[in-house]
């Protein structure tokens, strides 16, 4: 199962990757902004998305919602 982690702050992104990788539940894929996240969502099977909505990434949520409603398999999201 793949999870996409999106945050423009590299320190936060790396800390979350370290924290989540301990559990070994997901294959983690990272993006630094909404455009990179959209490209990854469009090109790969992503099952979970975690995004920082307090920055520019949050402006891309409509795209993620559109992808989820278009029949993308098992895409759920968590935003902080």
matplotlib code that plots the C-alpha trace (Angstrom):
import matplotlib.pyplot as plt

x = [0.0, 1.4, 0.9, 1.7, 3.1, 2.9, 4.5, 6.6, 8.7, 11.5, 12.1, 8.4, 8.3, 11.4, 10.2, 6.9, 8.7, 10.9, 7.9, 5.7, 8.4, 8.9, 5.6, 6.3, 2.6, 3.0, 5.5, 6.0, 6.1, 6.8, 6.0, 7.1, 4.0, 0.5, 1.7, 4.2, 1.6, -0.9, 1.6, 2.3, -1.4, -2.0, 0.9, 0.8, -1.5, -1.6, -3.9, -3.5, -2.6, -1.4, -1.1, -0.3, -3.3, -2.0, 0.1, -0.1, -0.7, -4.1, -5.1, -4.7, -7.2, -10.0, -7.9, -7.4, -11.1, -11.8, -9.5, -11.1, -14.6, -13.5, -13.1, -9.5, -9.3, -9.3, -7.9, -8.4, -6.7, -5.6, -4.7, -3.0]
y = [0.0, 3.4, 6.7, 10.1, 12.6, 16.2, 19.1, 22.0, 22.0, 19.4, 19.1, 18.3, 16.0, 14.0, 13.9, 12.4, 9.9, 8.8, 8.4, 6.5, 4.3, 2.8, 1.0, -0.3, -0.2, 2.0, 2.5, 6.2, 8.6, 12.2, 15.5, 19.0, 20.8, 20.3, 20.2, 17.4, 15.6, 15.8, 14.4, 11.4, 10.8, 10.9, 8.5, 6.0, 4.0, 5.9, 4.6, 7.3, 10.9, 13.1, 16.8, 20.0, 22.1, 25.3, 26.1, 26.0, 22.2, 22.9, 24.7, 21.4, 19.5, 20.1, 18.1, 15.3, 15.2, 15.1, 12.2, 10.3, 10.9, 9.8, 6.2, 6.2, 2.9, 3.3, 6.8, 8.4, 11.3, 12.9, 16.5, 18.3]
z = [0.0, -1.0, 1.0, -0.4, 2.0, 0.9, 2.7, 1.4, 4.6, 4.1, 7.9, 8.6, 5.6, 6.7, 10.3, 9.2, 6.9, 9.8, 12.1, 9.6, 8.3, 11.7, 11.3, 7.9, 6.9, 3.8, 1.0, 1.4, -1.6, -1.0, -2.8, -1.9, -3.3, -4.7, -8.3, -7.6, -5.6, -8.4, -10.9, -8.5, -7.9, -11.6, -12.5, -9.6, -7.5, -4.2, -1.5, 1.2, 1.0, 3.9, 3.2, 5.0, 4.2, 5.8, 2.8, -1.0, -0.9, 0.5, -2.7, -4.5, -2.4, -5.0, -7.4, -4.9, -4.2, -7.9, -8.4, -5.4, -6.8, -10.3, -9.1, -8.0, -6.0, -2.3, -2.1, 1.3, 2.8, 6.1, 6.4, 9.2]

ax = plt.figure().add_subplot(projection="3d")
ax.plot(x, y, z, "-o")
ax.set_aspect("equal")
plt.show()
